[in-house]
Amino acid sequence: MGMKVNPEYTSHNPGDVVYVFYRNPHTQDIANVQEAAVVNNPDNPGELAIFLYETYYPLTNEMAVYSSEADAISAYERYFGYE
């Protein structure tokens, strides 16, 4: 079963810089806005992935991806209640 790609993300191209929420794997209650790169998915040719901390994450409709850091921070504050 393939993962659904959100049409919103089809505007991203390999090499684009995006911003995502990232949870620290050692402290799950801490999340940050992190810069990441859009790349061709090496595991699934023809699909895009987010490359973050030496790991590829498929670019799916379950991932919150923002084109600007300001948009990501605004959404982060809205979702996590920080001001």
C-alpha positions in Angstrom: 0.0 0.0 0.0 1.5 3.3 -1.1 1.5 6.5 1.0 -0.8 9.3 -0.1 1.0 12.5 -1.2 -0.8 15.7 -0.5 -1.3 17.7 -3.7 -0.2 20.7 -1.8 3.3 19.2 -1.6 3.6 18.7 -5.4 4.8 22.3 -5.6 8.0 21.2 -3.8 11.0 20.2 -5.8 14.2 18.4 -4.9 16.6 20.9 -3.3 13.8 23.0 -1.8 14.4 24.1 1.8 11.3 23.5 4.0 10.5 23.7 7.7 8.9 20.9 9.7 8.1 20.1 13.4 10.6 17.6 14.8 10.2 15.8 18.1 13.4 15.0 20.0 13.5 11.1 20.1 14.9 11.2 23.6 12.5 13.7 25.0 9.1 13.2 23.3 7.4 16.2 25.0 9.8 18.6 23.2 9.2 19.6 19.6 11.0 22.2 17.5 10.8 23.8 14.1 13.7 22.4 12.0 15.0 23.2 8.6 15.0 20.3 6.2 15.6 19.5 2.5 13.2 18.1 0.0 15.0 15.3 -1.9 14.2 12.4 -4.3 13.4 9.4 -2.1 16.2 6.9 -2.5 14.0 4.1 -1.4 11.1 4.9 -3.7 12.1 6.4 -7.1 9.6 9.0 -8.3 8.6 10.0 -4.8 9.9 12.9 -2.7 11.2 12.7 0.8 12.3 15.1 3.6 15.9 14.7 4.5 16.4 15.6 8.2 19.2 14.5 10.6 20.6 12.0 8.1 17.2 10.3 7.7 14.7 10.2 4.8 11.0 10.7 5.7 8.5 10.2 2.8 6.7 13.4 2.0 3.1 12.5 2.8 -0.1 14.2 3.7 0.6 13.3 7.3 3.6 15.6 7.5 3.3 19.3 8.3 5.6 21.1 5.9 6.1 24.8 5.6 7.9 26.8 3.0 8.9 29.6 5.4 10.3 29.5 8.9 7.8 32.2 9.9 4.8 30.1 8.8 6.2 27.1 10.6 6.8 29.1 13.8 3.3 30.6 13.6 1.7 27.1 13.2 3.9 25.7 15.9 2.7 28.4 18.4 -0.9 27.7 17.3 -0.6 23.9 17.8 1.5 23.8 20.9 0.2 26.9 22.6 3.5 28.8 23.0 3.6 32.5 22.5 
